[in-house]
Amino acid sequence: MNTLAIKMEIPQIVNVSVTDDTLTVELSDGRTISVPTAWYPRLVHATPQEREKWKVIGKGHGIHWESLDEDISVENLLAGRPSGESLASFKKWVENRKRSITKRCT
C-alpha cells in the first residue's frame, strides 16, 4: 500500500487582533482565521492592552504574547486546535498573575 505525503505550505501571519470574543489572524495567502478567545484562556483573562502586545515568532508562523506567556501557531489555528494547556497549569498561571497584580498595587 502506498501513501501520498502532501507537503502543506503554512502561510505567514500578517496581522492579529483580539476582542473579548474572537482571535482573528490575517494570513499571507489572503485567508483570515477567526476562533473564539475561549480556546485560549490566557487571552480571555488578559486586558485589552495585553492582547494588543503580540509579536510574530517562528519565521512568521506563530504569535507570542510576552506578558501572558502565550504562544499560538498558525498550524494549530488552521487545524482547529484550541489551547492544549492543562487545567493545573492554567490555575498556576492565574494564581501567579493574581500575586503579581497584588504586588503592583501595594
C-alpha positions in Angstrom: 0.0 0.0 0.0 1.3 3.4 -1.0 0.6 6.6 0.9 0.8 10.0 -0.6 2.6 12.6 1.5 1.3 16.1 0.9 3.6 19.0 1.9 1.5 21.8 3.2 2.8 25.3 2.9 2.0 27.2 6.1 1.2 30.9 5.4 2.7 33.6 7.5 0.9 35.9 9.9 0.2 39.4 8.5 -1.9 40.8 11.4 -3.6 39.8 14.6 -6.5 41.3 16.6 -8.1 40.1 19.7 -11.5 41.1 21.1 -13.3 39.8 24.2 -14.9 37.1 22.0 -12.6 36.5 19.0 -9.0 35.9 18.0 -8.6 37.0 14.3 -5.4 36.3 12.3 -4.8 37.6 8.8 -2.5 35.3 6.7 -0.2 36.0 3.9 -2.2 33.8 1.5 -5.3 36.1 1.9 -7.2 34.0 4.4 -8.4 35.3 7.7 -8.9 32.8 10.5 -11.2 33.7 13.4 -11.5 31.5 16.5 -13.2 32.0 19.9 -10.9 33.6 22.5 -12.4 30.9 24.8 -10.0 28.5 23.1 -7.1 30.4 24.8 -8.0 31.1 28.4 -5.0 33.4 28.9 -6.3 35.7 26.2 -9.7 35.6 28.0 -8.1 36.8 31.2 -5.9 39.4 29.5 -6.6 43.1 29.5 -7.2 44.8 26.1 -3.7 46.4 26.4 -2.1 43.0 27.0 -3.9 41.5 24.0 -2.6 44.2 21.7 1.1 43.5 22.7 1.8 40.5 20.4 4.7 39.7 18.2 5.2 37.3 15.3 7.6 34.4 16.0 8.8 31.3 14.3 9.6 32.9 10.9 6.0 34.2 10.7 4.2 31.1 11.8 3.4 31.9 15.4 2.2 34.6 17.7 3.6 35.4 21.1 2.2 37.5 24.0 5.2 38.1 26.4 3.1 39.3 29.3 0.7 36.3 29.1 3.4 33.7 28.2 1.1 32.6 25.4 2.1 31.2 22.1 -0.2 30.2 19.2 0.8 28.7 15.9 -0.8 29.1 12.5 -0.7 25.4 12.1 -2.9 24.8 15.2 -5.3 27.6 14.1 -5.6 26.0 10.6 -6.2 22.6 12.2 -8.8 24.0 14.6 -6.8 23.0 17.7 -7.5 25.1 20.9 -5.0 25.5 23.7 -3.6 22.3 25.0 -2.7 23.8 28.3 -3.7 21.6 31.3 -6.1 23.0 33.9 -3.4 22.6 36.6 -1.0 24.8 34.5 -3.7 27.4 33.8 -4.7 27.6 37.5 -1.0 28.1 38.5 -0.7 30.9 35.9 -3.8 32.6 37.3 -2.5 32.4 40.8 0.9 33.8 39.8 -0.9 36.6 37.9 -3.0 37.5 40.9 0.1 37.7 43.1 1.9 39.9 40.6 -1.1 42.3 40.3 -1.3 42.4 44.1 2.4 43.3 44.4 2.0 46.1 41.8 -1.0 47.6 43.7 0.7 47.7 47.1 
